């Protein structure tokens, strides 16, 4: 359990470090992530539409 907390804490500290030192790059990464989620949702919607018709 302690190992999991240490790894999670390390990842949070690393993410904050990247956001503070390279905000433009961090924003690009977030944008890419949200674009991927949007594309996946669109694909699932198209699949369900084709399944129904």
N, C-alpha and C positions, 0 to 999 in steps of 0.2 A: 504494500500500500504506500509506503514511504517513497519507493522508487517512482511510482506513478505520479505522486505529487511533485517530486523533484523534476521529472521530465516535463510535466505540464508547466511548472513555474519557469523552467528554462526556455520553453517555447514562447511563453508570454513575454519574458524579458527580451528574447531575440526579436520578436515581432515589434515590440515597442522601440527597440534600438533601430530597426530598419525604418520604421515610420518616422522617427525623429531625425535620423541622419540622411534619409533619401525619400522625402515625401512624394516626389513626382513618380519615382519608380514604384513605391508602395501603392499609389493611386492607380497606376497602370495595372498592377497585379490584381487589385480589387475589381477594376473594370473588366478585366479578362475573365475573372471568376464569375461575376454576375452575367456576363455575356454567355458563358458556358451554361449556366443554370437556365437562362432564358432560351437558349437553343434547345436544351434538353426538354424543357416544358413544351416548346413548340412542336418538337418531334413526337412527344407523347400525345399531344392534342391531335396531331395529324393522324397518328396511328389509330387512336380511338375513333376518330371521324370515319376513317376507312373501314374500321371494324364494324361500325354501325350500318354503313351504307352498303 
